[in-house]
Amino acid sequence: MDKKRVAIIGATGSVGQEFIQSLNNHPWFEVTQIAASERSAGKNYLDAIKDASGIIAWDVGGEIPEYVKSMTVRKVEDIDTSQLDLIFSAVESVAARDIETKFAADLPVISTSSAYRYEEDVPILIPGINDDQAELLETQKKNRNWKGWVAPLPNCTTTGLAITLKPLLEKYGAKKVMMTSMQAISGGGKSGVSAMGITDNIIPYIPKEEGKVRLETKKILGKLQDGKIIDADIKVSCTCTRVPVIDGHTESVFVETSEDIDPQKAKELYGEYNKQISVVGLPSAPKDYYAFHDDPTRPQPRMERAVGDGMTTTIGRVEKEELFDKGLKYMLFSHNKKMGSAKGAVLLGEMLYKKGKI
Ligand SMILES: NC(=O)c1ccc[n+]([C@@H]2O[C@H](COP(=O)([O-])OP(=O)(O)OC[C@H]3O[C@@H](n4cnc5c(N)ncnc54)[C@H](OP(=O)(O)O)[C@@H]3O)[C@@H](O)[C@H]2O)c1
């Protein structure tokens, strides 16, 4: 088969580097163009990711893929859309707004930024969780008179929460959720928190994060009806913190349900979803979408982040929650740069390709 030609915008950043890795030898997609800011434009990729002291700042495990080493990083305006089938965008949201608007006029855009997430005709997609909402992309195209569309992923903290809530909501009717996150340093991007700021420390506030988690969770778990997403009827409260962990977000969750649930029922539920999840068999899908642990010492970032190459969501510490008549508490782990951004975006690309949207 002819591979789809893709460009990565923001290819030098924290998520962009993960995209480079996730698309290495991909069976369906081939990276043919890359772009970043004016600072990097015109340089070959290796020079573009050197820091001020000349050290190559490659933040992804393993070697830098050969295919990208001598590719020239372009300015956004030098990207040739006539030679592309798809754009992956990994740029901060203010810059992303103009960039994604420009590209969506001609091409499908899959984005890790928040620029378009809260618009009425834009679904926030997690492959395997709300694939049916992808139909809204057709409405978006028509509304905006675009040839393409923008399909954003959620914020990386919403991802694990929505993934673990979906089966509970469908089978046991989740009503209220309280979550405290312990988020990795890499979630802040390459210019995020400083080593001095985060070492021996916990930062109890991440700007705008909690509002994003509240809005996005309800939208993702909502229903597409008559061309609109009706938010899920669920109350979400959260506290988002930054902790000295390199990759992977851990979250402590309390959920009140309508029907009675216990840890054994939850274990069976996630096991059933593993068998029926829509993404099974796609190139970037993990063997198990959910990992469920009875061992009370799991999840731990150092142990979970490599499971399913960062695409498995791990659940542990599951107990009946006495605060509610019916409900559970649990902890989850979700890899912010894999399922929560770049590789999750590639999986989304695969799902949308299978649906004939790319
Ligand atoms: N980090 C995560 O775990 C994570 C998870 C989910 C979603 N996200 C979202 O993904 C996006 C990228 O995040 P990140 O962590 O990768 O950020 P980052 O490390 O700061 O990287 C930003 C990238 O965007 C490029 N860029 C900045 N301004 C640009 C412009 N005006 N035109 C073109 N390129 C520009 C940068 O190029 P230069 O190198 O040339 O400056 C760099 O390649 C953000 O919207 C973020 O919120 C991040």
The ligand as an SDF file (V2000), in Angstrom:
LIG
                    3D

 48 52  0  0  0  0  0  0  0  0999 V2000
    4.3080   17.3920   27.0700 N   0  0  0  0  0  0  0  0  0  0  0  0
    3.2350   16.6100   27.1830 C   0  0  0  0  0  0  0  0  0  0  0  0
    3.2490   15.5690   27.8640 O   0  0  0  0  0  0  0  0  0  0  0  0
    1.9570   16.9700   26.4750 C   0  0  0  0  0  0  0  0  0  0  0  0
    0.8870   16.0710   26.5610 C   0  0  0  0  0  0  0  0  0  0  0  0
   -0.3090   16.3510   25.9010 C   0  0  0  0  0  0  0  0  0  0  0  0
   -0.4240   17.5230   25.1640 C   0  0  0  0  0  0  0  0  0  0  0  0
    0.6250   18.4000   25.1010 N   0  0  0  0  0  0  0  0  0  0  0  0
    0.4620   19.5900   24.2500 C   0  0  0  0  0  0  0  0  0  0  0  0
    1.2400   19.3900   23.0660 O   0  0  0  0  0  0  0  0  0  0  0  0
    1.7290   20.6520   22.5690 C   0  0  0  0  0  0  0  0  0  0  0  0
    3.2580   20.5770   22.4800 C   0  0  0  0  0  0  0  0  0  0  0  0
    3.7560   20.3710   23.7960 O   0  0  0  0  0  0  0  0  0  0  0  0
    5.2810   20.0870   24.1310 P   0  0  0  0  0  0  0  0  0  0  0  0
    5.2920   19.6350   25.5210 O   0  0  0  0  0  0  0  0  0  0  0  0
    5.8950   19.2490   23.0700 O   0  0  0  0  0  0  0  0  0  0  0  0
    5.9010   21.5730   24.0010 O   0  0  0  0  0  0  0  0  0  0  0  0
    7.4250   21.9750   23.7580 P   0  0  0  0  0  0  0  0  0  0  0  0
    8.3360   20.9280   24.2570 O   0  0  0  0  0  0  0  0  0  0  0  0
    7.5560   23.3490   24.2970 O   0  0  0  0  0  0  0  0  0  0  0  0
    7.5650   22.0280   22.1410 O   0  0  0  0  0  0  0  0  0  0  0  0
    6.9120   22.9950   21.3730 C   0  0  0  0  0  0  0  0  0  0  0  0
    7.2040   22.7720   19.8930 C   0  0  0  0  0  0  0  0  0  0  0  0
    6.4730   23.7390   19.1250 O   0  0  0  0  0  0  0  0  0  0  0  0
    7.3880   24.4910   18.3210 C   0  0  0  0  0  0  0  0  0  0  0  0
    6.8730   25.8430   18.1870 N   0  0  0  0  0  0  0  0  0  0  0  0
    6.7100   26.7830   19.1540 C   0  0  0  0  0  0  0  0  0  0  0  0
    6.1830   27.9040   18.6300 N   0  0  0  0  0  0  0  0  0  0  0  0
    5.9970   27.6730   17.3070 C   0  0  0  0  0  0  0  0  0  0  0  0
    5.5120   28.4220   16.2170 C   0  0  0  0  0  0  0  0  0  0  0  0
    5.0770   29.6920   16.3870 N   0  0  0  0  0  0  0  0  0  0  0  0
    5.4810   27.8680   14.9900 N   0  0  0  0  0  0  0  0  0  0  0  0
    5.9040   26.6040   14.8000 C   0  0  0  0  0  0  0  0  0  0  0  0
    6.3890   25.8200   15.7860 N   0  0  0  0  0  0  0  0  0  0  0  0
    6.4370   26.3580   17.0270 C   0  0  0  0  0  0  0  0  0  0  0  0
    8.7140   24.4140   19.0470 C   0  0  0  0  0  0  0  0  0  0  0  0
    9.7720   24.6680   18.1230 O   0  0  0  0  0  0  0  0  0  0  0  0
   11.2450   25.1710   18.5970 P   0  0  0  0  0  0  0  0  0  0  0  0
   11.9660   23.9540   19.1120 O   0  0  0  0  0  0  0  0  0  0  0  0
   11.8040   25.6620   17.3220 O   0  0  0  0  0  0  0  0  0  0  0  0
   11.0440   26.2180   19.6360 O   0  0  0  0  0  0  0  0  0  0  0  0
    8.6700   22.9410   19.5010 C   0  0  0  0  0  0  0  0  0  0  0  0
    8.9520   22.1180   18.4050 O   0  0  0  0  0  0  0  0  0  0  0  0
    1.2130   21.7060   23.5590 C   0  0  0  0  0  0  0  0  0  0  0  0
    0.0220   22.2530   23.0650 O   0  0  0  0  0  0  0  0  0  0  0  0
    0.9550   20.9070   24.8410 C   0  0  0  0  0  0  0  0  0  0  0  0
   -0.0100   21.5170   25.6590 O   0  0  0  0  0  0  0  0  0  0  0  0
    1.8100   18.1430   25.7290 C   0  0  0  0  0  0  0  0  0  0  0  0
  1  2  1  0
  2  3  2  0
  2  4  1  0
  4  5  1  0
  4 48  2  0
  5  6  2  0
  6  7  1  0
  7  8  2  0
  8  9  1  0
  8 48  1  0
  9 10  1  0
  9 46  1  0
 10 11  1  0
 11 12  1  0
 11 44  1  0
 12 13  1  0
 13 14  1  0
 14 15  2  0
 14 16  1  0
 14 17  1  0
 17 18  1  0
 18 19  2  0
 18 20  1  0
 18 21  1  0
 21 22  1  0
 22 23  1  0
 23 24  1  0
 23 42  1  0
 24 25  1  0
 25 26  1  0
 25 36  1  0
 26 27  1  0
 26 35  1  0
 27 28  2  0
 28 29  1  0
 29 30  1  0
 29 35  2  0
 30 31  1  0
 30 32  2  0
 32 33  1  0
 33 34  2  0
 34 35  1  0
 36 37  1  0
 36 42  1  0
 37 38  1  0
 38 39  2  0
 38 40  1  0
 38 41  1  0
 42 43  1  0
 44 45  1  0
 44 46  1  0
 46 47  1  0
M  CHG  2   8   1  16  -1
M  END
$$$$
